[in-house]
Amino acid sequence: MYRPNLISHISYLVSCVLCLAAVSCKQLPPQEKTLTVVAENNILGCVINDTAVNGFQYEIIKSFADTFNYKLNIVLSNNLETSLEMLKNGEADVLARALPTTLSLKNEFDFTIPLYTSNLVLVQHKNGGKKRKNVTVKTLSDLEGKTVCVLENSPYIRQLHFLVEDSGIDFYVETTRSSKLKHLAEMIDVGKIPYLAIDKNTAVYLQKLNPNLDIETKLGLNQFMAWAVSKQNQELKNQLDDWLATFLQEAEYREILRKYF
């Protein structure tokens, strides 16, 4: 038997359930995804203390995370080899570190669009150091027979060895484990590190710590500096690229640059 009242009641109940479901869905907050980022443990990477988190790379990746509602998981590591392994093994999503986009690294990882360009320079004391035993190097040929230090696991180690081979200038390449920028500046100042090869932007920061340091001697051409991501995460790379293309033109980025460099 046809029962219009019963059918009407059922239709009404179904409508109510659907409305409640729609309201519930609207009230649910957007799901927060975790973005695991590896950065260097220094002021140009990321510094975490009891009261604040600071750092050049951190401020940029934090702005990206805020834009796309990512929850940041920061992993600090000064060891480049370990950091790259984390990226390769899927333990990290982004290596937020100023890396030169060399062919050897491009074979294994994808890079974002460049954050800036930099080049390899020699950091030395303007007057040879407090002990005055070191000669101020002004040209590449002045390095003959001298020892140039470079950070352990630095992407520039291979470049320095190529420079020795290509230039015919016989200088020695030695690694140093110290990665704390203040300590590096002090060691150069007192002559414990006579010459340090490092990227120009980091050298500018070292000179801010100690105005007695000279950073004018170039050891290489300008290179693009970018973040690395896994080749398996093309979606994240595209998202980073699109966002960086706009962010790098904005006042917020210029302010971050002025703050650290």
C-alpha positions as CSV (number, residue, x, y, z in Angstrom):
1,M,0.0,0.0,0.0
2,Y,1.3,3.5,-0.9
3,R,2.0,5.5,2.3
4,P,3.0,9.0,1.3
5,N,3.4,10.1,4.9
6,L,6.0,7.4,5.6
7,I,7.9,8.2,2.4
8,S,7.9,11.9,3.3
9,H,9.3,11.1,6.7
10,I,12.0,8.9,5.3
11,S,13.0,11.6,2.7
12,Y,13.1,14.2,5.5
13,L,15.3,12.1,7.7
14,V,17.7,11.4,4.8
15,S,17.9,15.1,4.0
16,C,18.7,15.9,7.6
17,V,21.5,13.3,7.7
18,L,23.0,14.6,4.5
19,C,22.9,18.2,5.8
20,L,24.5,17.2,9.1
21,A,27.3,15.4,7.2
22,A,27.9,18.4,5.0
23,V,28.1,20.7,8.0
24,S,30.5,18.3,9.8
25,C,32.8,18.1,6.8
26,K,32.9,21.9,6.6
27,Q,33.8,22.2,10.3
28,L,36.7,19.8,10.0
29,P,40.1,21.6,10.0
30,P,42.3,21.0,6.9
31,Q,44.6,18.1,7.5
32,E,48.2,19.2,8.4
33,K,50.9,17.3,6.5
34,T,54.5,16.9,7.8
35,L,57.4,18.3,5.9
36,T,60.7,16.8,7.0
37,V,63.5,19.3,6.3
38,V,67.3,18.8,6.8
39,A,69.3,21.9,7.5
40,E,72.7,22.8,8.7
41,N,73.1,23.6,12.4
42,N,74.2,27.2,12.1
43,I,72.7,30.6,11.7
44,L,72.7,30.3,7.9
45,G,70.8,27.0,8.2
46,C,68.8,26.7,11.4
47,V,69.5,27.3,15.0
48,I,67.1,25.9,17.6
49,N,67.3,27.1,21.2
50,D,64.9,27.3,24.2
51,T,63.2,30.5,23.2
52,A,63.3,30.7,19.4
53,V,64.2,29.1,16.1
54,N,66.2,31.2,13.7
55,G,68.3,30.8,10.5
56,F,68.4,32.0,6.9
57,Q,67.2,28.7,5.4
58,Y,64.7,28.1,8.2
59,E,62.9,31.4,7.7
60,I,62.4,30.7,4.0
61,I,61.2,27.1,4.4
62,K,59.0,28.2,7.3
63,S,57.3,30.7,5.1
64,F,56.7,27.9,2.5
65,A,55.3,25.6,5.2
66,D,53.0,28.2,6.5
67,T,51.6,28.9,3.0
68,F,50.7,25.3,2.4
69,N,49.8,24.3,5.9
70,Y,52.8,21.9,6.4
71,K,54.0,21.0,9.9
72,L,57.7,21.4,9.9
73,N,60.0,18.6,11.2
74,I,63.5,20.1,11.2
75,V,66.5,17.7,11.3
76,L,69.9,19.4,11.9
77,S,72.9,17.9,10.3
78,N,76.2,19.5,9.2
79,N,77.3,16.3,7.4
80,L,76.4,16.7,3.7
81,E,76.8,13.0,2.9
82,T,74.4,12.0,5.7
83,S,71.9,14.7,4.7
84,L,71.9,13.5,1.1
85,E,71.5,9.9,2.2
86,M,68.4,10.9,4.2
87,L,66.9,12.5,1.1
88,K,67.8,9.5,-1.0
89,N,66.3,7.0,1.5
90,G,63.0,9.0,1.9
91,E,63.8,10.0,5.5
92,A,63.6,13.7,4.5
93,D,61.7,15.7,1.9
94,V,63.9,18.7,1.4
95,L,67.5,19.5,2.0
96,A,67.3,23.2,2.8
97,R,70.9,24.0,2.3
98,A,72.7,26.2,-0.3
99,L,74.0,23.6,-2.7
100,P,75.7,24.3,-6.0
101,T,73.7,22.6,-8.7
102,T,76.6,20.5,-10.1
103,L,76.1,17.8,-12.6
104,S,77.2,15.1,-10.2
105,L,74.5,16.0,-7.7
106,K,71.9,16.5,-10.5
107,N,72.4,12.9,-11.5
108,E,71.0,11.8,-8.1
109,F,68.7,14.6,-7.0
110,D,66.4,17.2,-8.3
111,F,66.9,20.9,-7.4
112,T,64.5,23.7,-6.9
113,I,64.9,26.9,-8.9
114,P,67.9,28.8,-7.6
115,L,67.6,30.9,-4.4
116,Y,70.6,32.9,-5.5
117,T,74.0,32.7,-7.2
118,S,77.3,32.4,-5.5
119,N,80.9,31.4,-6.1
120,L,83.8,29.8,-4.3
121,V,86.1,32.3,-2.6
122,L,89.1,32.3,-0.4
123,V,88.7,33.5,3.1
124,Q,91.9,34.8,4.8
125,H,93.1,37.4,7.2
126,K,93.7,40.8,5.6
127,N,97.2,40.9,7.0
128,G,98.1,37.3,7.1
129,G,96.6,36.6,10.5
130,K,97.7,37.6,14.0
131,K,100.8,35.5,13.8
132,R,101.6,37.2,10.5
133,K,103.0,34.0,9.1
134,N,100.6,33.7,6.2
135,V,101.0,35.6,2.9
136,T,97.9,37.3,1.6
137,V,96.8,35.5,-1.5
138,K,95.5,37.9,-4.2
139,T,95.6,35.6,-7.3
140,L,95.3,31.9,-7.9
141,S,99.0,31.6,-8.6
142,D,99.8,32.8,-5.1
143,L,98.4,29.5,-3.8
144,E,101.4,27.5,-5.1
145,G,102.6,25.2,-2.3
146,K,100.0,26.4,0.2
147,T,97.3,24.6,2.0
148,V,93.6,25.5,1.5
149,C,91.1,24.2,4.0
150,V,87.6,23.2,3.1
151,L,84.7,22.0,5.3
152,E,84.4,18.2,5.6
153,N,81.9,16.8,3.1
154,S,81.7,20.1,1.3
155,P,80.4,20.0,-2.2
156,Y,83.4,22.1,-3.2
157,I,86.1,19.5,-2.4
158,R,85.9,18.0,-5.9
159,Q,85.9,21.5,-7.4
160,L,89.2,22.3,-5.6
161,H,90.9,19.1,-6.8
162,F,89.8,19.9,-10.4
163,L,91.2,23.4,-9.9
164,V,94.6,22.0,-8.9
165,E,94.5,19.7,-12.0
166,D,93.3,22.3,-14.5
167,S,95.4,25.2,-13.3
168,G,98.6,23.3,-12.8
169,I,99.0,25.3,-9.5
170,D,100.1,22.8,-6.9
171,F,98.3,23.6,-3.6
172,Y,97.1,21.2,-1.0
173,V,93.4,20.6,-0.1
174,E,92.7,19.8,3.6
175,T,89.4,19.3,5.3
176,T,88.3,20.7,8.6
177,R,85.6,19.3,10.8
178,S,84.7,22.6,12.4
179,S,81.4,23.9,11.0
180,K,80.5,26.5,13.5
181,L,80.8,29.8,11.7
182,K,82.0,31.8,14.7
183,H,84.7,29.2,15.4
184,L,85.8,29.3,11.8
185,A,86.2,33.1,11.8
186,E,88.3,32.9,15.0
187,M,90.5,30.2,13.6
188,I,91.2,32.2,10.5
189,D,91.8,35.3,12.6
190,V,94.5,33.6,14.7
191,G,96.1,31.7,11.7
192,K,95.1,28.2,12.7
193,I,93.3,28.1,9.3
194,P,95.4,30.1,6.9
195,Y,93.0,29.9,4.0
196,L,89.5,28.6,3.8
197,A,87.6,27.9,0.6
198,I,83.8,28.5,1.0
199,D,80.9,30.0,-0.9
200,K,80.7,33.8,-1.2
201,N,77.5,34.2,0.9
202,T,78.9,32.3,3.8
203,A,82.1,34.2,3.5
204,V,80.1,37.5,3.7
205,Y,78.7,36.3,7.0
206,L,82.1,35.3,8.3
207,Q,83.3,38.8,7.4
208,K,80.4,40.3,9.4
209,L,81.7,38.3,12.4
210,N,85.2,39.5,11.9
211,P,85.9,42.6,9.7
212,N,89.6,41.6,9.5
213,L,88.8,38.8,7.1
214,D,89.4,39.2,3.4
215,I,87.0,37.5,1.0
216,E,88.0,39.1,-2.3
217,T,89.9,36.3,-4.0
218,K,87.7,34.2,-6.3
219,L,88.3,30.5,-6.8
220,G,85.5,29.8,-9.2
221,L,82.7,31.1,-11.4
222,N,79.2,32.0,-10.2
223,Q,77.0,28.9,-9.6
224,F,73.3,28.5,-8.9
225,M,72.5,27.6,-5.3
226,A,69.4,25.7,-4.6
227,W,67.6,23.2,-2.4
228,A,67.7,19.5,-3.2
229,V,64.7,17.2,-3.3
230,S,64.2,13.5,-4.2
231,K,63.7,12.6,-7.8
232,Q,60.7,10.6,-6.6
233,N,58.9,13.7,-5.3
234,Q,58.2,15.7,-8.4
235,E,55.0,17.1,-6.9
236,L,56.8,18.7,-4.0
237,K,59.5,20.0,-6.3
238,N,56.9,21.7,-8.6
239,Q,55.2,23.1,-5.5
240,L,58.5,24.6,-4.2
241,D,59.4,26.0,-7.6
242,D,56.1,27.7,-8.1
243,W,56.2,29.2,-4.6
244,L,59.9,30.3,-4.8
245,A,59.3,31.9,-8.2
246,T,57.0,34.4,-6.5
247,F,58.6,34.5,-3.0
248,L,62.1,35.4,-4.3
249,Q,60.6,38.6,-5.8
250,E,58.9,39.7,-2.6
251,A,59.9,42.1,0.1
252,E,59.9,39.3,2.7
253,Y,62.8,37.6,1.0
254,R,64.8,40.8,0.6
255,E,64.4,41.4,4.3
256,I,65.7,37.9,5.1
257,L,68.7,38.5,2.9
258,R,69.5,41.8,4.6
259,K,69.1,40.2,8.0
260,Y,71.7,37.6,7.4
261,F,74.0,39.0,4.7
